[in-house]
Structure formats: structure tokens, C-alpha cells
């Protein structure tokens, strides 16, 4: 039985509109992740958005609880019910049906033979102590002695301290006294015997600031049923992880570990942690969240590294999570089509993060265990900070490891180190915007609030000086030199959304050096003489036109990347000034030369078509309906600016742009590179900067022609390469003639050479020696001034060159490594070459004679 499908089909048959699962990153500044099925309908419930034409909805919503207020991470893997990612089946009524229908629908789906068909004698119902109406309605379906009343803590729901709220009613399933018989295994207890499977929220009140409840004129319904719980019940499992939703993961993990999952084994929790975290990491990566040091990306990293550490506990020493993604696609790819579409990107990002953490996890765990020897009750917070700062251990991973040992963390010491680091970072702050807590910005805010920006309409303005700040951001009456000015209205755009702040002049003689936002106030950095109350003529520098070209080109570049690489592309940062643009985006691997060329051509094609640029102000809902892309992590108000170039590029953006794509001129990509795991960067130029680059390239080409004395540079270069090749051959021949013949000796049927050579390319020598013999183990040393070079090769022998050279290189004060067939190293102590030669021979004899 496909419970998800049956649920959605059932409510569609009751007149509900099927709504797709909304993203895990919600359009809600108060939430880190979508943590409930009602999140995407929040504005409808609060009255901020109109009731839809069909006032009934049903959905299967992916939810994530791993950060902020709703954080189940600590419990995942150790309990039967907790997950970071789960699916919430829900039905919603927006001022349409209410308690009677909601209760009837829930009961029909739970008990009908056609649907869940759960036995009535296993079901219990709870209502709020004040909700006589709900109790009476339930009596039409279930015996009165199976209806219990509970208070606000259990059966009252509210969105926040104020706003829509109301009593709730829950359906519980009795998993049997024979399975759970502890003191908390009772209705209302904390045990697992009575399992909540459905929650019906009756939104019928509005709570104001005083706590007073006022009946809503149009009450609504919000319900939720946990898919994982219900599937486990239907399959007769007492643990969600033992259902068909998770067992394929546990079995695959068992294959990778080399030991099947056994729920009674002491390490079974590690299998469950990995299975759960695979799902949440995959969904986040598929939806454009990238591993990062802060925000949602940091939560993703915490989850991933927790899973890696549990894999480490199971004996895994190389990336493994990415190998589980195919199993996820088999399980959930049909319901969530973007998973198979982005499978390769998910795998690549995961593998890169795994490789990064595996590089440091062993050293980190060694440090943890060393400190553990000196710990009886409280773990050193400074060591925890070092694990975080140096080895990449998220704090809650260290806490998780300590929890297993029943040891507490000195969190105060950890916080002190963290605050010291923040203070050091803040000491380097040069004034970058709203986050500033220095200077007199708060006083200015209280006095003037927000000044008017007129720069969309004009690049000039007659303005009055409202306030002045000196270079240390202290409020002053006048400045003679550098400082900051607050104008009553300003044409200068403040750095925001990747666009650099405007420069220009005041009264022609006062230079405007930069413009930034502080607590939403638009201030310009100036150099000259100014007094509070001065009347000034503000003029934006002509470089604004070049900045606009680069900003508009960035929008087209974003669209081009999605067109060429796929819809998984999401912006991860940008910079636009008058000389260049820089665009960071989510993509798991380096772009090919062909892909870069396609993207560049796509943008230039749109420019050549002279597509008009259009800017509109509209509601956030209208913007979404228009297809406008909102940038990940950005916060938007009720009204937004939508910048579009026909249907090719539509984005929410507060910056300034060209009026027509043709103004951008030539667009040239100058570089593609990696920024971090799963994030790439493109750098490009357009407008005057592109023309200057073309002129520079032409000049360089002419210089090359002159140096080569050939009007065809490629022909000149080919001739030079041929000459170099000839000279190299002559040099190699000369060196070879002076080099002694290297002959192999036989040890247990294997040809071996261990020698010091005076000159030449030892890598080439080893290649030639390997070509000469059917089997060979060779190591060569060469003194280079006060350094040593050594290399090893192996062909058809038990000797692994990488292991061999790792064993010998330290003798000459060096280190290195490589493949089983070839490895090389460098050293600092030529005086030890003779000793190293002997030890290399000893190593050979031990391996070939079976000593190691």
C-alpha cells in the first residue's frame, strides 16, 4: 500500500487541491527550514494572503528539524521516531470546513477498509480540556471512554506569541502493552506505547499581545500525519527505521561496512544515523543548499559530518555517503523528481565534503580521546573549540560524542574562545553595513530613521546634510577631510545585493568615495569640507553606467548557467563593479571549456537581440507568479522589485540596471574556478572593461608576433617547441652518456635496482627501466645541492612504490608518496643517502622474502 498516494488521493476526492511539497528553505525569515506542513500556507492562515479559489488543500510536505527551535538532531538514531527529514501528510481548510468534517475525514481514512484500516480498539483520541464541541463530534466515531482531555501543553497550538491559534485534537495508536510496559507507557506519558499518528489543529482564535483570545470570523483547519510513523504501524514495525522506508538504506550500509544491520548490536544506532542523515543531506543539496561555515550550509555540514563520524565508528575510512544516493533515488526519486535530476551533483558534493572531513577526522578523534583521558566529568571547552576551529568538528558533534560517554562539556569555555575569535574578526571590520554595532548609527536611526533613495529615477539630486560622522563613526557637526554623510535624499546606491556602492561628488568639489547601508540608512563616505545643514548638489559618477552593465550581465549569466548546466544552479554570491563581475553558484564540478563557451555565447546572443530591460514593483506573490527567481537566503518585504529581460531572465533585485541588454556590449568570461565544496565562480567583464581587455589582448598578440618574428603566432610557437624538443634530446643524450649503466639484481625472482645517480630526470629513468624488465622494483636517489630527490617504481612485483617511499623518505629528512606503481619524494639531508640506500634494500628483502 502506497500510503502517501492513498492519502493524497483520498483528500483530492474530498475536493482538496493537491499542492506540491514546498522547498525545505522557506520564504520565511523566522524559520531556518520548513518544519511543518502548514509553513507554505502560513500567510493564508494569518490573513496576509487571500484565501485561494479552492479553499481546501492537501500535501505531502518534506520537513527538516535540525536547527533552531525545532531541532531533533540529538535524538536521531537513538529513538524509534526521531528524524531530521520526514514527510508530513496534511489536509488544510482555509475558512471552509471545520471540526466536524476534519474529524470525519481523519476517522474515515484511519479506519476505513479502503485506506489504513487500523483497528478501532487500538485507537485513542485526545481533545483540549475546553473543547466540548470536539469531544461531542468524536463521540460519533469512537467510544466516549477512549476520548481523553489534556491542557495547553498537549492540545493547544499557536503559531507564535500572537496570531492565529486554537485547540487541537490527536489520534493515538496503541502499540501494545506486551511491547511497552514502562511507567511512562500511558496516554499522556513519554513512552512509546501510545503513538500519536494524526494531529488536527482547529484555528479558531486570535491571541493578542495581552494574551486575550478572540474568535476568528473564519476559522480554519491544519492537520498533519507523519508518513514514517504510519508506514511502520502498517508494516507491524515498532521502530520507524525497520520499515520499508529505511531498511534498504540500512541493508546498503551493511554492505559497505561488511556487517549486516543488527538492531540488537551496540553499534546499530550508527546505521540509523547514517540512513536518516543521507536523506536530509541529499534533499538539502538537491534544493541548492551548499556546505558552508554558517547558516543553513553549516547545519548541512553538521548533519553530514555527524553521519561521517558514525561511518568512522563502523570502520569506514573513505567516502561512503555518496555511494548511498542511488538507493535514495530508488526509494524517493519517483515522488521527488528533482532527486534523480540532480543525483550526480548530490554525489559529487557529498564526496568532496567527505574527503575534506576524512582528511582531519582521525587527528581530531585522536585529540578528543587524548583529552578524554584527563576528563572525569567535564570536557575542556578550549579543546572542543580547537576541534571546531582546526579539525572541522561542529560543536554538536563533539557534544554527541561526549553524550555517549555521559560527560558534559564546559560550554562557557567554548563560548569564551568563540567570542574571542569573533572579537578579533570584528576588530578588522571596516564598516560593511547593517550588522554594525559601532559608532553612532543607533542614535542616527532614532533621530532620522531612513533617508530617501532617489537613485532609481535620477543620478543627481539637490539634498540637505542631515548628519555627519567622522572616520571613527562618531557624530560631529562638521568635517574637514574624510567622514560619512547622511543626506535627506540621495541618488547614491548603497552597496547591496552584490552591487558596489556609488561614488561621485557633492557640489563638484567634495568627493564621494563609497556608499553603504547602516541600519537601513544610506550613508556616503566623503572627502572634503561639510557642515550639518549644508545644501548640496549630489551627482553620481559616470562609473554607475558601467556597474549597471555588469549587474545586468550577471542576471543574464545566471539565466545562461541554468540553461546550459541545469536548474540546480543557484546563486551563492556576487560582486558587480565598473570593471568586472564575479558570480558564485552551486555546481558540483568544474565547467568544461565547451560549457563555458556555450554560456558566454548564450549571454552575447541575448545582448545582440537588444532585449529591453524592465523593472516593476509588485507584491511578493505576484513576483512568484511571474516566475521571478528569489535568491537563496535573501529576505524580501511584501513589495519587491522585479528586474526582467523578456522571459530570458526574471529576478527579484534591488539594484540598478541597464534599460536595454544591448548597452552591456561585449560579454567575456575571464575565469572559472572553485570557491568551496559544491560552489563554483565565474569572473567576467563587459562594456568598457571588455573593450579594454580586447585592446590589451590585441597589444599582447602584436608583441608576441614581434618576439616570434612571425605573423602567425601558432606557427612561431610550433617552431620554438620543435627547437626545445631537439635541445632536450641532445641534453638527455649528453647526460645519459655520463650516467653509469643501471643493472638489476635478482631477489627471489624479482629484478631490483636501488642506486644513487648523479644527474638526469629520475622519473624518466624509472620509466625506461620499467619498460626494460618484465618485473622490476627500482628506487633512485639524486643529490641536488643541499636537497635529495628520490623516486620509486614497481612493475609486476609485491612492492608498492608508495609504501616503499613513505618508509624510506624520512631517513633523508623528507616525505612523499604516490601510487603503487610510482612514487616520489624530497628530502633535506643528503648525508643520509647511504643509510637510506641500505634501508631501501632491507625493505625490499623483507617484503620479497615474506618478512612483512
Secondary structure as GFF3:
##gff-version 3
##sequence-region A 1 852
A	DSSP	alpha_helix	3	13	.	.	.	ID=ss1
A	DSSP	beta_strand	17	18	.	.	.	ID=ss2
A	DSSP	three_ten_helix	39	41	.	.	.	ID=ss3
A	DSSP	alpha_helix	42	46	.	.	.	ID=ss4
A	DSSP	beta_strand	56	64	.	.	.	ID=ss5
A	DSSP	beta_strand	66	67	.	.	.	ID=ss6
A	DSSP	beta_strand	70	71	.	.	.	ID=ss7
A	DSSP	three_ten_helix	73	75	.	.	.	ID=ss8
A	DSSP	beta_strand	85	93	.	.	.	ID=ss9
A	DSSP	alpha_helix	99	111	.	.	.	ID=ss10
A	DSSP	three_ten_helix	120	122	.	.	.	ID=ss11
A	DSSP	beta_strand	123	128	.	.	.	ID=ss12
A	DSSP	alpha_helix	132	138	.	.	.	ID=ss13
A	DSSP	three_ten_helix	144	146	.	.	.	ID=ss14
A	DSSP	beta_strand	147	150	.	.	.	ID=ss15
A	DSSP	alpha_helix	152	155	.	.	.	ID=ss16
A	DSSP	beta_strand	156	158	.	.	.	ID=ss17
A	DSSP	beta_strand	163	174	.	.	.	ID=ss18
A	DSSP	beta_strand	194	207	.	.	.	ID=ss19
A	DSSP	beta_strand	213	226	.	.	.	ID=ss20
A	DSSP	alpha_helix	227	234	.	.	.	ID=ss21
A	DSSP	three_ten_helix	240	242	.	.	.	ID=ss22
A	DSSP	alpha_helix	247	257	.	.	.	ID=ss23
A	DSSP	alpha_helix	268	286	.	.	.	ID=ss24
A	DSSP	alpha_helix	295	313	.	.	.	ID=ss25
A	DSSP	three_ten_helix	321	324	.	.	.	ID=ss26
A	DSSP	alpha_helix	325	332	.	.	.	ID=ss27
A	DSSP	alpha_helix	337	341	.	.	.	ID=ss28
A	DSSP	alpha_helix	343	373	.	.	.	ID=ss29
A	DSSP	beta_strand	378	379	.	.	.	ID=ss30
A	DSSP	alpha_helix	381	389	.	.	.	ID=ss31
A	DSSP	alpha_helix	395	404	.	.	.	ID=ss32
A	DSSP	beta_strand	408	409	.	.	.	ID=ss33
A	DSSP	alpha_helix	411	427	.	.	.	ID=ss34
A	DSSP	alpha_helix	441	448	.	.	.	ID=ss35
A	DSSP	beta_strand	452	453	.	.	.	ID=ss36
A	DSSP	beta_strand	460	469	.	.	.	ID=ss37
A	DSSP	beta_strand	475	476	.	.	.	ID=ss38
A	DSSP	beta_strand	478	487	.	.	.	ID=ss39
A	DSSP	beta_strand	489	490	.	.	.	ID=ss40
A	DSSP	beta_strand	504	506	.	.	.	ID=ss41
A	DSSP	beta_strand	510	518	.	.	.	ID=ss42
A	DSSP	beta_strand	521	531	.	.	.	ID=ss43
A	DSSP	beta_strand	535	540	.	.	.	ID=ss44
A	DSSP	alpha_helix	543	565	.	.	.	ID=ss45
A	DSSP	beta_strand	571	576	.	.	.	ID=ss46
A	DSSP	beta_strand	581	586	.	.	.	ID=ss47
A	DSSP	alpha_helix	593	608	.	.	.	ID=ss48
A	DSSP	beta_strand	613	619	.	.	.	ID=ss49
A	DSSP	alpha_helix	620	625	.	.	.	ID=ss50
A	DSSP	beta_strand	639	645	.	.	.	ID=ss51
A	DSSP	beta_strand	649	652	.	.	.	ID=ss52
A	DSSP	three_ten_helix	661	664	.	.	.	ID=ss53
A	DSSP	beta_strand	667	676	.	.	.	ID=ss54
A	DSSP	beta_strand	679	686	.	.	.	ID=ss55
A	DSSP	alpha_helix	687	708	.	.	.	ID=ss56
A	DSSP	alpha_helix	713	738	.	.	.	ID=ss57
A	DSSP	beta_strand	745	747	.	.	.	ID=ss58
A	DSSP	beta_strand	750	757	.	.	.	ID=ss59
A	DSSP	alpha_helix	762	772	.	.	.	ID=ss60
A	DSSP	beta_strand	776	784	.	.	.	ID=ss61
A	DSSP	beta_strand	787	795	.	.	.	ID=ss62
A	DSSP	alpha_helix	801	809	.	.	.	ID=ss63
A	DSSP	three_ten_helix	810	812	.	.	.	ID=ss64
A	DSSP	beta_strand	815	818	.	.	.	ID=ss65
A	DSSP	beta_strand	822	827	.	.	.	ID=ss66
A	DSSP	three_ten_helix	830	832	.	.	.	ID=ss67
A	DSSP	alpha_helix	833	848	.	.	.	ID=ss68
###
